[in-house]
Amino acid sequence: MIYRSPYPEVEIPNLPLTSVVLQHGERLANKPALIDGPSGRTLTYGQLADGVRRVASGLARRGFCKGDVFATVCPNVPEFAVAFYGVASLGGATTMLNPLYTAEEMHRQLADAEARFVLTVPECLATVREAVAGTRVEDIFILGEAEGATPFQTLLQNDEPLPPVAINPAEDVVMLPYSSGTTGRPKGVMLTHRNLIAAVMTRRVMLASPEDDTAVCVTPLFHIAGISVLNGILHAGATLVLMPRFDFQTFLRLMQTYRATRTALPPSVVRELSRHPLVEEYDLSKLGLILWSVAPMGEAVARACRERLGCQVKQAYGLTEGGGMTHVVPTDTEDRPGSTGLALPGIEYMIVDIATGAALAPGRSGEIRVRGPHVMKGYLNQPEATAEAIDAEGWLRTGDIGCADADGWLTVVDRLKELIKYKGFQVAPAELEALLLSHPAVADVAVIPSPDEEAGEVPKAFVVLNAETTTEELMDFVAASVAPYKKVRRFEFIDQIPKSASGKILRRVLVERERASMAELVLA
């Protein structure tokens, strides 16, 4: 059975992303578009549009053209948006890197994406310099000043007319985030102008956002969820307050100072809002909507937060390959406890049998597959991985297990894919396993998600040893080579890793064992 949204489909304009998202540049020229929360530094819609044009002009002077890739390694700052839409205006694509990446992790993405320029901040410059060695990167732009990098401000000094660019919204890639998909190393997800515009237009139908909205953005802009917030708020003509680094008290202060009406949060922050005593010291009375996603969270937490703050707390579901959100609990309907919501207009989905791929009836659990204008063009230079992810009829395998009721409400039940989601960040077990296997004391290893109240999930390694070592030594060994969110936080030494006849690690056996162990701890 194929499920569709009960909401009417919307027309997706055949236009480039920048012209659609920044449609209010002239009409709302004096209204704040982006605010750097801690400093209060503000870009109005007019200043944002002018900055985008100038950056595009500056990059064009340096030979940047359609099809080229621009990389960012920076926190949530207004300049990210200026660069992102400037690159899009030239028909280029932006690939976003987590500032916490190691030089090796950055190097892999920069090389694979064939980025020509990088934008970063002084705190990340040393790592970026190391990472660009041996890649196509021609120059590093810096926010501020630092030796060996070109100030981003120099791009804003250009005011020449932009060269004509023929952008095909349905085909031309505008964003290149990296995702591990259902398995394996991170791959470049090719998202087109049309993918992102469709996400903006359909999202607004179910999450109405008026011009007088003010949102505080804690979601990283290097994450598809952050880009969705950015595009959605600017397209609506509302105001977005950015947080470069998350701190709970600072978040509360910004929500109060700017009288925020909405925000998108990971479950860990929703949980704090539901119980932290500090919340009582701040006025959050203007808050009308909290949208949460990216990791599991119990219905009891959502209910407690809803009752404490007197606002809507709505769940969403999506994935990078799906262009972000594909399902959401609409703001104009009552919640169904535990449900992830309805498909966005234009999105089709079905639940299929994991073994046969046959469509299942309502109430039965299987893999969630989605189809629609949001779905990625494919993985960069990975035709086999693309064919594995998207079938001939356009159905995207999500790697998630869910079920749907007769009305089309989706409930995500479990995760078929092996990715671990630590506070919303994707962690590929295979990457950590390969690293641990390089340690001389490790004979075999399997990494699985271990439930955690604060993070949702944390990486746990089951290790077979061939020499003496300690948990602390292995933990430090991994931490020295990966970003902090990828660290293995729990270890268990065992005699043998369960595997199938073909040698594939039976992670589900270990996951079930871990859940049973955690349940025993709770009961104890």
N, C-alpha and C positions, 0 to 999 in steps of 0.2 A: 504493500500500500504506500502510495506517495502522499506526503502531507504538505500542505501549502498554508501560507498565512491567510487568516480571515480578513486581514486588512487589504484595502485596494492597492494594486500595483501603482508605482509611481514612474513618471517619465524620467529617464536618465539622460541629461543633456549631452550631446556629442561635442563636448568642449574640453580643453585642457584643464587640469586640476586647479592651477593657480587662479584662473579667471572665475571658476565656480566658487572656490572657497573664499577668495578675497573680493567677492562681488560688492561688498559694502565699503570698499576703500575710499570712495569719493563721498557717498551719502553720509557716512558716519566718520568723516575724516578726523573730527576732534574728540571722538569717543575712545576711551581706553580699550585697546584690543588685548594686549599682553602686559602683565605686571610682574616684575621680579619681586616675589613676595618679601624676602628679607630686607631688601633695600628700598622697595617702593618705586624703583625705576620703571617708567611706563613708556610703552610704545602705543600711540594712538593708531587707529585704522589707517589714517592718512600717512603717518610715519612708517608704518609697516609696509604699505604698498610702495612707498617711495624707496625704502630700503631694499625691498625685493627687486625692484627694477634696477637699482644701482649695483647690487651684487651680481645680478645677471649680466649687466653691462661689463663689470669688472672681470668676470670669469670669461666672457666672450673675448675680451681683449687678450686674454692669456691662452686663447685657442680652445677653450672648453666648448664643446658642441654637442649636438644631439647624439644620444647613445653613450656618452661618457658617464663615468661614475665619480661621485663626490662622496667622501667619507666624513663622518662626524664621530668624535670621541669627546663628548662633553655632557655636562649635567643639564637639567631643565633650565634653560635660559632663553630670553627672547631672541637672541641671535640665531639660535637653532632654526626657528621658524623663518627668519629672514633668509638664511642660507637654503633651507629646504625648498621654499617656494621659488627662490631665485634660480636654483638648479632646475626645478620643474619647468620654469618658463623657457629654458633653453632646450628642453627635450631630454635633459639628463636625468639620471637616477641617483638617489641618495642611499647609501648603505650606512647603517647606524651601528656603532660598536659600543659595548658596555665599557665605561671608563675603568671598571674594576678588572678588566681583562689583563692577563699577563702579556708581555711582548710577543710571546709565541702564539697565543690565541689571536691577538690583533694581526700578526703577520699573516696567518692562514687566511683570515677573512679579507684583508686588503689585497693579498695576492690573488685569491680566487675571484674577487669582484673586479680586479684590474682597475682599482681606483686611481685617479690622476691627482687628486688633491685631498688633503685632510684638514678638518677644522677641529681644534682642541683647545684646552685651557692649560695654563702654566703648570698646574699640579700633575698633569698627565704627559707633559712634553717629553720627559726623559724616556718614558716607556714607548711613546709613539715614535720617537727618533730611532729607537732600537728596532721597533716593529717594521718600519718602512724600508729597512735595508733589504735590497734584493727584490723590491716590488716596483711597480710602475709609477709610484707616487713622485710627483715632480716638485711639490711644495707643501709645506705645512703652514696653515694659517692659524694664528693664535688670537684668542680673545684677551686683549691687553697687549703687553709687550714681553718678549723674552728673546734672548740671544739665539740665533739660528732658526728663527721662525718669522714669517711675514705677518705683521699685524692685520687682523681681519678688517680693521678700519680702512685700509688702503683700497679694499674692494668698494667700499661705500663712497669713495671719492670720485667714482666714475659716473658720468651722466650722459654718455653717448647713446644714441638710439640702438635698440636691440636688433640684431640681425633677424631677418624673417626665418621662422622655423615652422615647418609643416608637421604638426603633431597629430598622429592617429591615436585618439584616446583609447581605442579598443586594443591596440597592439603595442603601443610604446610604453616601456617600463618607466615608472616614476619613482619606485621605491624598491629597495633590495635588502629587506631584513633577512637574517639567517635563522633557520630553524632546523632542528634535527628530524623533523617529520615524525614518522612512527618509530624509526630506528636510525642508528648510525650517526656519523659526524654531521655537524651543521651544514646546511646547503642554502644557497641563495634563493629566496622566494621572489619570483618576478611578479610584482603587482603593478598593474597598468593604471593609467589615469582613470579609466572607466571603472576598474575595481574599486578604487578609493572613493570616487564620486558616488557610485552605487551605494557604498557603505554609508556615506553621509546622508544621501537622500532618503534611504529606507529607514535608517535609524531615527530620523526626525519624526516619522509617522507614528512610531510607537513610544518615543521618548521626547515629546514636544519640548522645545527649548526656545523661549521667547527672548527678545533682544535685551530685556532687563535682567536676564540671568547673570550671575557671577559664580564661576566655578573655581575651586582650588584644585590644582592638578598635582597629585603626588606620584602618579604613574609615570615611570621614565619614558621620555620621548624616543628612546631607542627601542621601545617595545611597541608592538602593533596596537596595544590598548591605549598607549599614550598618544600615538598619532591619531587614533580614532577620536579621542577627546579633543585634541587640537583642531582637527578638521571640522568637527561638529560644532564646537563653540564659535569658531571664526565664521563659519558658514551662516550661523544663526545671527551674527552681529552682536553676540554677547561678549563678556569679558572673562579672560582666563588669567588666574593668578598662579604663577609657577613656583614650585619649591625645588631648588637645586639639590638639596639633601633633606631627607626626611628626618624629622624629630617630632615626636608626638606633641610636646608642649608648643612648639613653633607652629605646628599644624593647627592646633586649637586657637592660637593667637591670630593667625591669618584668617581663619574662618570667622572669627569675631570681628576683626578689624575691617575686613572687606564685606561683611554681612553676606557671606556666601550662601547661595540658594541651592547649590548642588555640588556633588563631588563623586568621583569614582575611586573605589578603594579595594585593596586586597582584604581577604578575610581577617588577617591578623590585626588590621587597624579597626575594622568593624567590631571585632571582639573587645578591643581596648575602649572604644566608644561606649560599649554596652556595660562596662564594669569599672573603668578607672575612676577613682575619686576626683582626679584633676578636672574631669569634664564639668563638674558642678561649678567651677570657678569661671567658666566662660559662657558668653551669651551666644548660643547657636540657634536662636529662635527663628532665624530666617531660613534655616536649612529645610528644604522641602524634599530632596531626593538624594539617596545614597545608592549608587549602582555598584554592585560587587561581582567579581568574577575571578578567573585565573587559578583558583585553587579551591579545594573542598571546604565547606563550612556548614555546621549544623543549623537546622531550622530554629533551634532554641536561641542561638546567638542572634540571628536576624530578628527574631521576635523581641528579644530583650532590648536590642538597639532601637527598634521601632518604637517600643513602648517608652523607653527612656527619653528619646529625643523628639518624639511626636512627628516623625517624618516617614516618608516612604523608604523602604529598603528593598530594592529590586535586584534580582539575580539576572545575569547575562551569561551566555555561552558563546564561544567562538574559538578560532585558532588562526595563526598567522597565514597558513595556506588558504584559509577561507576569507582573507581580507579583513580579519577582525571578527566582530560580532556577527553571528548568524541567527541567534535566538535571544529573546529577552522577555521578561515579564513586563507587559505594557503598563504605563503609568495610569491609564484610564480603566484598568480592570482590577479585580480583586486577586490577590495572590492565591496560588494553590501550593500549600506547604510542600517543600522539597522539589518542586518543579523548576526547571530552567526556563520555562516560558514557551512562547510561540515563535515560529519562524518569521523573520523579517519579510516584508513584501518582496516578491521576486525570488525568494529562496524556496527551494523544494528540498525535502529530506525524506529519507526512509530508513527503517531499521531492518538490517539484513542478518541472516544466519551467518555466524562467524565461519562455519565450515563450508557451507555451500554458496553463500552470497544471495540466497533467495530472500525476497522481501517477506517480512513477518507481519502478522496481524497486530492490532493494538493490544497492549498489555504484555507483549513478549519482548524479552531483552535480546539485543544483538548489537552489531556495530552500527554506529551512526554514519550515514553518508549524506552529503549535501551537494546541491547543484544550484547554480545561479550566477548572476553578474558579479558577485563578490569574489568568486573563486579564482585563485591565482592562474597566471598564464602557464606556469610550470617552474621547475627548478633550473637555475642557471647552469647551462652546459651539462645537464644531467638528464638526457632523454629517457634512460632506463628508469631512473628514480621517478621521473614525471609520469611515465606510463604506469608504473606501479601504484602511484598515488591517485591518478585520475584515469578512469576508464574511457572507452571509446564514446560513451554516451554523456560524458562530462561529469560523472559522479565522483566526488572527492571522498576518499577514504579518510575519515577523521582519526581512526585508531581508538576511538572512545566507545564505550558500551553504554547503551541507553535504552529506554522504552518510551513509547508514546501512548497516550490514551486516545479514545475515539474522537476527541475534540482537537487533537493535534498538539496537545501540550507535551513537551519533551521533559523527561527526567533523566539526567546523566547518572548512571548506576555505578560505573567502574571505568577503569582505564585499560584498554586493550594494549595500547602502546606502552613502551617501556620507559618513557620519559618520567623523570622525577620533577615535580614542581615545588621548588623551595621558595616560598613567599612569592609565587608567581613566575619566578625565573625557571627556565628550562635547563635541566641537567641530564645529560645523556649518560646512562650507565656504562655504555661501551667505552666512552672516553676515559672514565675513571678506572675501569677494569684494565684497560691497556696500560695506563700509568702504573697501577699497582703491580701488574705483572712484570714491570721492569725492575722492581725491587728484588734484590737477590734472595730475600727470605721468603718470598711469596711463590708458591707452586701453582695455585689456582685461586680464582676469586670470582665472586658474583656480587653485583651491586644492585640493591633494590630500594624502593621508597619505604621509609619507616614513618608511620604516623607521628605527628608532632602537633601539640595544641597550638603553639605560637606560629610555626612556619607552614603548617599544613602537612608537609612532608620533608624529611631530611634524608640524604644519602646514607645508607648503611651497607657496609661491606662484610660479606661472609668470606673468610679467608682460610685457605689451606696452606699451612706452612711447610717449608723444607729446611728451615733453620730458625734459630731462636731470634725473636724480636718482641717488641711491645706494641700495644695499641698506640701509645704516645708517639713512638718512632714512626709508625706508619701514618698516623694522622699528620705529623709534621712533614713527612715526605710528600704527601699529596698536596698539602697547603702551600708548599713552596713552588708548585707548578701550575696552580689554577687560581681563578678568581675566588674570592671569599665565599660566594654563595654556592660554589661547587665542592667545597670541602666535604670530605667524608667525616661525619660527626659521630657515627656509631660503628663499632666493629664487633664481630663475633668470630672466634676461631672454631672451625669445624673440620671433620675428617675428610669429607668429600662433598663436592658441589653436585647437586642433582642435575642430571642431563638426560636428554632423549637419546634414542638409539643413533641418531645422526650427529650427536655431539652438541646439540643446542641446549643452552642453559635453561632449565625449567624454573624460570623466575617465579612463576605462580606458586610453585611448591614452597619457595622461600617466603613469598609474600603472605601466604596463608599461615605459615609457621610464625611469622612475625606478628600478624594480627592476633593469633591465638595467644602468643606470649604477652602482648600488650593488654589483651582482655583479662588475662590472669592477674596482671599487675593492678588493674583497675579494681577487680573483685577483691584482691587482697587488701 
